[in-house]
Amino acid sequence: MVARGKRAYGRAMTTLHIEHPISDLATWRAAFARFAPARAQGGVLAARIAQPVDDPHYVVIDLDFGSADEASRFLAFLRDRVWSVRSSSPALAGEPRTLILEQVQQNGSRG
């Protein structure tokens, strides 16, 4: 078992989990791409984007950070500067649901 909030190699792992409805994936992806510099500056270490297999109008995003403080600051940026400005989030079709998650275990294999 991995210690709370630690990766197997000793680095803290915090994930900002975001999910929300969208109007159009291509428009959403273009807007997401425009914020790549902001993600890098905000401390995002990795990003994963997924969609439910039965809903092309919904996205799930996981952004990894080195600390919960970085994740919290980036979430505030998203709320204040991205999601509240229609031109910055043109495909946002509903209120984002967010969670800041701390890793408690990492398995190297399935199961």
C-alpha positions in Angstrom: 0.0 0.0 0.0 1.2 3.5 -0.8 1.1 6.2 2.0 -1.7 8.7 2.0 -1.2 11.4 -0.6 2.1 9.9 -2.0 3.0 8.2 -5.2 5.0 5.1 -5.1 8.2 7.1 -5.9 7.5 9.6 -3.1 5.9 12.6 -4.8 2.6 13.9 -3.5 -0.3 13.3 -5.8 -3.4 15.5 -5.9 -6.0 15.4 -8.6 -8.5 18.1 -9.5 -11.4 16.1 -10.9 -13.8 18.1 -13.1 -16.9 16.9 -14.9 -19.6 18.8 -16.8 -21.9 18.8 -19.8 -20.7 20.3 -23.0 -22.5 21.5 -26.2 -19.8 20.3 -28.6 -16.6 18.3 -28.1 -14.6 20.0 -30.9 -15.4 23.5 -29.5 -14.6 22.4 -26.0 -11.3 20.8 -27.0 -10.3 24.0 -28.8 -11.0 26.1 -25.7 -9.2 23.5 -23.5 -6.1 23.8 -25.8 -6.1 27.6 -25.5 -5.5 27.2 -21.8 -2.5 24.9 -22.1 -0.1 27.7 -21.0 -2.3 28.5 -18.0 -2.3 24.8 -17.0 1.5 24.7 -17.2 1.8 27.9 -15.2 -0.7 26.7 -12.7 1.3 23.6 -11.9 -0.6 20.9 -13.8 1.7 17.9 -14.1 -0.7 15.7 -16.2 -4.1 15.9 -17.7 -6.6 13.2 -18.7 -9.8 13.8 -20.6 -12.6 11.2 -20.9 -16.2 10.9 -21.9 -18.9 8.5 -20.9 -19.3 5.9 -23.6 -23.0 6.8 -23.8 -22.9 10.6 -23.6 -20.9 12.6 -26.2 -22.1 15.8 -24.5 -20.2 15.2 -21.2 -16.5 15.4 -20.3 -14.5 14.3 -17.3 -11.2 15.9 -16.7 -8.5 14.9 -14.2 -5.6 17.4 -13.7 -2.7 16.2 -11.5 -0.8 18.6 -9.2 2.0 18.4 -6.8 -0.1 19.7 -3.9 -3.7 20.4 -2.8 -2.8 24.1 -2.6 -1.9 24.2 -6.3 -5.1 22.3 -7.2 -7.2 24.8 -5.1 -5.6 27.8 -6.7 -6.1 26.4 -10.2 -9.8 25.6 -9.3 -10.2 29.2 -8.2 -8.7 30.4 -11.5 -11.1 28.2 -13.5 -14.1 29.5 -11.5 -13.1 33.2 -11.6 -11.5 33.5 -15.0 -12.7 30.7 -17.3 -16.1 29.3 -16.4 -17.5 32.7 -15.5 -16.6 34.1 -19.0 -18.6 32.8 -21.8 -16.0 33.5 -24.4 -13.4 31.5 -22.4 -15.7 28.5 -22.0 -17.9 28.5 -25.2 -19.0 24.8 -25.0 -19.7 24.7 -21.3 -23.4 23.6 -21.1 -23.9 23.4 -17.3 -22.3 23.8 -13.9 -19.0 22.0 -13.5 -18.8 19.5 -10.7 -15.4 19.4 -9.0 -13.5 17.4 -6.4 -9.9 17.8 -5.2 -8.7 14.2 -4.6 -5.7 12.9 -2.7 -4.3 9.6 -3.8 -4.5 6.9 -1.1 -3.3 3.9 -3.0 -1.7 3.0 -6.3 -1.6 -0.5 -7.7 1.0 -1.4 -10.2 -1.2 -4.1 -11.7 -4.9 -4.6 -12.2 -7.0 -5.4 -9.2 
